[in-house]
Amino acid sequence: MRSGRIIHPELAEAVATLGHSDFFMVIDAGFPIPADAWRIDLGFYEGMPDVLDVLRVIRQEVFVEEVHFAGDILQKNRPLYTALQDIFTGAGATFHLTTHEDLVRDYAYRAKFIVRSGSFNPWANIAMMASTDPFAWFADEAGAEILPAYVERRRLIRENVRPEAKLIG
Protein backbone atom coordinates (compact mmCIF):
# COMPACT_ATOMS: atom_id res chain seq x y z
CA MET A 1 0.00 0.00 0.00
CA ARG A 2 1.22 3.51 -0.81
CA SER A 3 1.80 5.75 2.18
CA GLY A 4 0.53 9.32 1.91
CA ARG A 5 -0.89 8.76 -1.58
CA ILE A 6 -4.27 8.09 -3.14
CA ILE A 7 -5.01 4.40 -2.60
CA HIS A 8 -8.18 4.20 -4.73
CA PRO A 9 -6.73 2.52 -7.86
CA GLU A 10 -8.94 4.20 -10.44
CA LEU A 11 -8.55 7.67 -8.92
CA ALA A 12 -4.77 7.20 -8.68
CA GLU A 13 -4.71 6.18 -12.36
CA ALA A 14 -6.85 9.14 -13.42
CA VAL A 15 -4.67 11.63 -11.55
CA ALA A 16 -1.56 10.10 -13.13
CA THR A 17 -2.97 10.73 -16.63
CA LEU A 18 -3.39 14.49 -16.14
CA GLY A 19 -1.39 16.84 -18.30
CA HIS A 20 -1.13 20.62 -18.36
CA SER A 21 -4.50 22.22 -19.17
CA ASP A 22 -6.56 19.04 -18.69
CA PHE A 23 -9.83 19.69 -16.89
CA PHE A 24 -11.22 17.36 -14.26
CA MET A 25 -14.08 17.68 -11.80
CA VAL A 26 -14.99 16.80 -8.24
CA ILE A 27 -18.75 16.93 -7.77
CA ASP A 28 -21.56 16.40 -5.29
CA ALA A 29 -23.83 13.35 -5.24
CA GLY A 30 -26.51 14.87 -7.48
CA PHE A 31 -24.53 16.31 -10.39
CA PRO A 32 -25.61 14.90 -13.79
CA ILE A 33 -22.58 13.09 -15.20
CA PRO A 34 -22.48 12.65 -19.00
CA ALA A 35 -23.01 9.02 -20.06
CA ASP A 36 -19.63 8.73 -21.78
CA ALA A 37 -17.57 10.43 -19.04
CA TRP A 38 -14.82 8.68 -17.10
CA ARG A 39 -16.78 8.48 -13.87
CA ILE A 40 -14.99 7.67 -10.65
CA ASP A 41 -17.74 7.10 -8.12
CA LEU A 42 -16.56 7.47 -4.54
CA GLY A 43 -19.97 8.30 -3.08
CA PHE A 44 -21.42 5.52 -0.97
CA TYR A 45 -23.65 7.24 1.58
CA GLU A 46 -25.00 10.73 2.20
CA GLY A 47 -22.02 12.95 2.95
CA MET A 48 -19.43 10.21 2.52
CA PRO A 49 -16.98 11.06 1.33
CA ASP A 50 -17.51 14.79 1.45
CA VAL A 51 -16.50 16.78 -1.61
CA LEU A 52 -14.12 18.86 0.51
CA ASP A 53 -12.29 15.75 1.72
CA VAL A 54 -11.83 14.61 -1.87
CA LEU A 55 -10.56 18.06 -2.88
CA ARG A 56 -8.08 18.15 0.02
CA VAL A 57 -6.56 14.84 -1.07
CA ILE A 58 -6.44 15.71 -4.77
CA ARG A 59 -4.91 19.09 -3.92
CA GLN A 60 -1.95 17.22 -2.39
CA GLU A 61 -1.46 15.18 -5.57
CA VAL A 62 -2.13 17.62 -8.42
CA PHE A 63 -0.85 21.04 -9.40
CA VAL A 64 -4.00 23.06 -10.12
CA GLU A 65 -3.87 26.25 -12.17
CA GLU A 66 -7.57 27.19 -12.25
CA VAL A 67 -10.58 26.37 -10.07
CA HIS A 68 -14.03 26.94 -11.61
CA PHE A 69 -17.29 26.86 -9.68
CA ALA A 70 -20.80 28.32 -9.79
CA GLY A 71 -21.00 31.93 -8.65
CA ASP A 72 -24.02 30.89 -6.54
CA ILE A 73 -21.51 29.69 -3.95
CA LEU A 74 -20.60 33.29 -3.08
CA GLN A 75 -24.14 34.23 -2.09
CA LYS A 76 -25.81 30.92 -1.26
CA ASN A 77 -23.08 28.77 0.30
CA ARG A 78 -20.41 31.02 1.77
CA PRO A 79 -18.99 28.26 4.04
CA LEU A 80 -18.19 26.23 0.91
CA TYR A 81 -16.41 29.23 -0.64
CA THR A 82 -14.34 29.74 2.52
CA ALA A 83 -13.44 26.02 2.57
CA LEU A 84 -12.34 26.21 -1.09
CA GLN A 85 -10.16 29.21 -0.23
CA ASP A 86 -8.62 27.24 2.65
CA ILE A 87 -7.90 24.23 0.44
CA PHE A 88 -6.33 26.24 -2.39
CA THR A 89 -4.41 28.83 -0.35
CA GLY A 90 -0.80 28.65 -1.46
CA ALA A 91 -1.61 26.40 -4.43
CA GLY A 92 -0.99 29.09 -7.04
CA ALA A 93 -4.46 28.48 -8.45
CA THR A 94 -6.87 31.20 -9.52
CA PHE A 95 -10.61 31.07 -8.87
CA HIS A 96 -13.10 31.61 -11.68
CA LEU A 97 -16.85 31.98 -11.38
CA THR A 98 -19.13 30.31 -13.86
CA THR A 99 -22.73 29.10 -13.78
CA HIS A 100 -24.08 25.75 -12.68
CA GLU A 101 -25.48 25.38 -16.19
CA ASP A 102 -22.01 25.83 -17.74
CA LEU A 103 -20.58 23.23 -15.37
CA VAL A 104 -23.27 20.78 -16.55
CA ARG A 105 -23.27 21.65 -20.27
CA ASP A 106 -19.60 22.50 -20.87
CA TYR A 107 -17.11 21.54 -18.18
CA ALA A 108 -18.58 18.07 -17.59
CA TYR A 109 -18.05 17.22 -21.26
CA ARG A 110 -14.51 18.65 -21.32
CA ALA A 111 -13.43 16.91 -18.12
CA LYS A 112 -10.90 14.11 -18.51
CA PHE A 113 -12.55 12.46 -15.52
CA ILE A 114 -15.25 13.26 -12.97
CA VAL A 115 -15.05 12.22 -9.32
CA ARG A 116 -18.45 11.89 -7.65
CA SER A 117 -18.48 12.34 -3.89
CA GLY A 118 -21.31 11.54 -1.51
CA SER A 119 -21.67 15.23 -0.67
CA PHE A 120 -25.09 16.84 -0.34
CA ASN A 121 -23.40 20.26 -0.07
CA PRO A 122 -25.27 22.69 -2.40
CA TRP A 123 -23.26 23.90 -5.44
CA ALA A 124 -20.30 21.68 -4.51
CA ASN A 125 -19.32 21.01 -8.13
CA ILE A 126 -15.77 22.06 -8.85
CA ALA A 127 -13.93 22.00 -12.21
CA MET A 128 -10.16 22.28 -12.11
CA MET A 129 -7.47 22.77 -14.72
CA ALA A 130 -4.35 20.72 -14.06
CA SER A 131 -1.01 22.44 -14.32
CA THR A 132 2.68 21.75 -13.95
CA ASP A 133 5.07 22.44 -11.11
CA PRO A 134 6.01 26.12 -11.67
CA PHE A 135 9.34 25.59 -9.90
CA ALA A 136 10.39 22.53 -11.93
CA TRP A 137 9.52 23.96 -15.33
CA PHE A 138 11.57 26.93 -16.43
CA ALA A 139 14.04 26.37 -13.61
CA ASP A 140 16.20 29.45 -13.10
CA GLU A 141 19.43 27.61 -13.89
CA ALA A 142 18.09 26.24 -17.18
CA GLY A 143 18.65 29.57 -18.92
CA ALA A 144 15.22 29.60 -20.55
CA GLU A 145 12.97 32.62 -20.24
CA ILE A 146 10.39 32.03 -17.52
CA LEU A 147 6.90 32.64 -18.85
CA PRO A 148 4.93 35.36 -16.99
CA ALA A 149 2.23 32.87 -15.93
CA TYR A 150 4.87 30.75 -14.18
CA VAL A 151 6.37 33.81 -12.49
CA GLU A 152 2.93 34.70 -11.16
CA ARG A 153 2.12 31.15 -9.99
CA ARG A 154 5.48 30.99 -8.20
CA ARG A 155 4.64 34.25 -6.44
CA LEU A 156 1.20 32.99 -5.41
CA ILE A 157 2.76 29.86 -3.92
CA ARG A 158 5.71 31.57 -2.23
CA GLU A 159 3.47 34.23 -0.70
CA ASN A 160 0.83 31.65 0.31
CA VAL A 161 -1.86 33.78 -1.37
CA ARG A 162 -5.50 33.07 -0.53
CA PRO A 163 -7.45 32.91 -3.82
CA GLU A 164 -10.40 35.20 -4.54
CA ALA A 165 -13.07 34.57 -7.18
CA LYS A 166 -12.81 36.46 -10.48
CA LEU A 167 -15.51 36.79 -13.09
CA ILE A 168 -14.95 34.96 -16.37
CA GLY A 169 -15.02 36.95 -19.56
Backbone torsions as a table, in degrees:
resi	resn	phi	psi	omega
1	MET	NA	143.7	-179.0
2	ARG	-84.6	128.5	178.9
3	SER	-85.6	131.9	175.7
4	GLY	69.3	21.3	-179.0
5	ARG	-132.6	164.4	175.0
6	ILE	-62.4	127.6	-179.8
7	ILE	-102.6	-11.1	175.9
8	HIS	-70.9	115.8	-170.8
9	PRO	-60.1	-41.1	-178.0
10	GLU	-71.5	-38.4	177.9
11	LEU	-67.5	-40.7	177.1
12	ALA	-61.2	-41.4	178.2
13	GLU	-64.1	-45.7	-178.4
14	ALA	-61.1	-45.7	179.5
15	VAL	-60.9	-39.0	-178.9
16	ALA	-67.3	-20.4	-179.1
17	THR	-86.0	-9.7	-175.0
18	LEU	-67.2	137.6	172.7
19	GLY	-122.7	170.4	-178.9
20	HIS	-57.4	128.8	178.2
21	SER	81.2	4.9	171.7
22	ASP	-71.9	137.5	173.9
23	PHE	-95.2	146.2	171.1
24	PHE	-146.1	163.9	-175.8
25	MET	-132.4	149.9	166.8
26	VAL	-123.6	126.2	-168.4
27	ILE	-131.0	167.0	176.0
28	ASP	-80.6	179.1	-174.4
29	ALA	-68.6	-21.3	-173.8
30	GLY	-103.0	-1.9	-176.4
31	PHE	-64.6	134.3	179.0
32	PRO	-77.1	110.6	-177.6
33	ILE	-89.2	130.0	177.6
34	PRO	-56.8	144.8	-175.1
35	ALA	-58.1	-34.3	-176.2
36	ASP	-96.7	9.9	-178.6
37	ALA	-75.7	152.6	171.0
38	TRP	-77.5	100.6	-174.3
39	ARG	-99.5	122.8	174.6
40	ILE	-112.3	105.0	-171.6
41	ASP	-96.1	105.3	177.4
42	LEU	-97.4	-17.2	-176.4
43	GLY	-66.7	129.4	177.7
44	PHE	-133.5	-11.3	177.3
45	TYR	-163.8	155.5	-177.9
46	GLU	-50.0	119.6	177.6
47	GLY	84.4	-1.4	-176.5
48	MET	-126.3	122.4	-12.5
49	PRO	-76.8	159.6	178.2
50	ASP	-76.5	146.3	-179.7
51	VAL	-56.5	-36.0	-178.9
52	LEU	-68.4	-35.7	175.9
53	ASP	-63.8	-43.0	179.1
54	VAL	-63.1	-44.1	179.2
55	LEU	-62.6	-40.4	179.8
56	ARG	-60.4	-42.2	-179.6
57	VAL	-69.1	-47.2	-179.2
58	ILE	-63.0	-36.4	178.9
59	ARG	-59.4	-30.9	177.9
60	GLN	-75.2	-19.2	-172.9
61	GLU	-106.1	-19.7	-170.5
62	VAL	-129.4	135.9	168.6
63	PHE	-78.6	125.6	-178.0
64	VAL	-116.2	128.4	-179.0
65	GLU	-94.9	-38.7	-178.2
66	GLU	-134.9	144.7	175.7
67	VAL	-126.2	120.2	-177.6
68	HIS	-113.8	135.7	178.0
69	PHE	-155.2	162.7	-178.2
70	ALA	-65.7	134.7	178.5
71	GLY	-61.2	-17.8	177.6
72	ASP	-56.7	-27.9	-178.7
73	ILE	-57.4	-38.5	-176.5
74	LEU	-62.1	-38.3	-178.0
75	GLN	-97.7	-32.7	-169.0
76	LYS	-107.9	-9.6	178.3
77	ASN	-152.9	64.2	-177.6
78	ARG	-59.5	-36.0	176.9
79	PRO	-60.5	-34.7	176.8
80	LEU	-66.0	-43.7	178.4
81	TYR	-59.0	-46.3	179.6
82	THR	-61.5	-41.1	178.5
83	ALA	-64.1	-40.1	176.9
84	LEU	-62.7	-41.7	176.7
85	GLN	-60.4	-43.2	179.3
86	ASP	-60.7	-45.8	-177.3
87	ILE	-63.9	-41.2	-172.7
88	PHE	-99.2	5.1	174.0
89	THR	-62.5	129.3	179.2
90	GLY	79.4	5.5	-179.7
91	ALA	-85.9	-17.2	-176.2
92	GLY	81.0	9.9	-178.9
93	ALA	-91.0	149.8	174.8
94	THR	-107.0	146.5	178.5
95	PHE	-93.2	141.4	178.2
96	HIS	-136.1	129.7	177.2
97	LEU	-86.3	142.4	174.4
98	THR	-141.1	-164.6	175.9
99	THR	-111.2	158.8	175.6
100	HIS	-60.3	-38.3	-179.8
101	GLU	-62.1	-40.5	177.5
102	ASP	-67.1	-35.8	176.1
103	LEU	-61.1	-42.1	-178.7
104	VAL	-72.6	-46.3	-172.4
105	ARG	-87.3	-22.7	-175.2
106	ASP	-118.1	-65.1	-173.7
107	TYR	-59.9	-39.8	-178.8
108	ALA	-61.8	-31.2	179.6
109	TYR	-83.5	-24.1	177.4
110	ARG	-86.6	-17.4	-174.7
111	ALA	-66.0	134.3	176.3
112	LYS	-66.6	-37.1	173.6
113	PHE	-153.1	159.9	-179.7
114	ILE	-129.7	126.3	179.0
115	VAL	-103.3	117.0	178.7
116	ARG	-94.3	125.3	175.8
117	SER	-94.1	-178.6	173.9
118	GLY	-97.5	12.8	-173.1
119	SER	-67.9	137.0	171.0
120	PHE	-108.4	25.2	-179.1
121	ASN	-79.5	117.4	-176.1
122	PRO	-58.3	134.9	178.3
123	TRP	65.5	23.6	-178.2
124	ALA	-88.1	58.7	178.9
125	ASN	-123.8	112.2	-169.1
126	ILE	-122.1	125.1	174.8
127	ALA	-104.1	135.2	-178.7
128	MET	-128.5	146.5	173.9
129	MET	-104.1	121.9	178.1
130	ALA	-69.6	153.3	-179.3
131	SER	-136.4	-166.1	176.8
132	THR	-118.2	166.9	177.6
133	ASP	-70.3	113.3	-176.0
134	PRO	-69.7	-11.8	178.0
135	PHE	-92.9	-27.1	179.9
136	ALA	-81.3	-40.7	178.6
137	TRP	-83.6	141.7	-178.2
138	PHE	58.4	43.4	177.5
139	ALA	-57.0	141.8	-176.2
140	ASP	-53.8	-39.7	-176.6
141	GLU	-77.5	-9.1	-178.3
142	ALA	-72.6	-20.9	178.4
143	GLY	85.1	-2.7	178.8
144	ALA	-84.7	150.5	176.7
145	GLU	-67.8	130.5	179.5
146	ILE	-82.6	123.4	-179.6
147	LEU	-63.5	144.2	-177.6
148	PRO	-54.9	-36.5	179.5
149	ALA	-62.4	-36.8	178.6
150	TYR	-72.3	-37.7	175.7
151	VAL	-59.2	-45.0	-179.2
152	GLU	-66.6	-44.5	179.3
153	ARG	-63.1	-38.6	176.4
154	ARG	-60.3	-42.8	179.5
155	ARG	-62.2	-45.6	-178.9
156	LEU	-59.8	-38.2	179.7
157	ILE	-73.0	-50.2	-178.1
158	ARG	-58.8	-39.7	-177.4
159	GLU	-88.6	3.2	178.2
160	ASN	51.6	47.0	-174.7
161	VAL	-69.9	135.3	175.6
162	ARG	-85.6	120.7	-175.6
163	PRO	-70.0	148.6	174.6
164	GLU	-123.1	146.4	-179.5
165	ALA	-70.1	141.3	176.8
166	LYS	-128.0	139.8	179.7
167	LEU	-67.9	142.1	176.1
168	ILE	-83.0	142.1	173.1
169	GLY	103.0	NA	NA
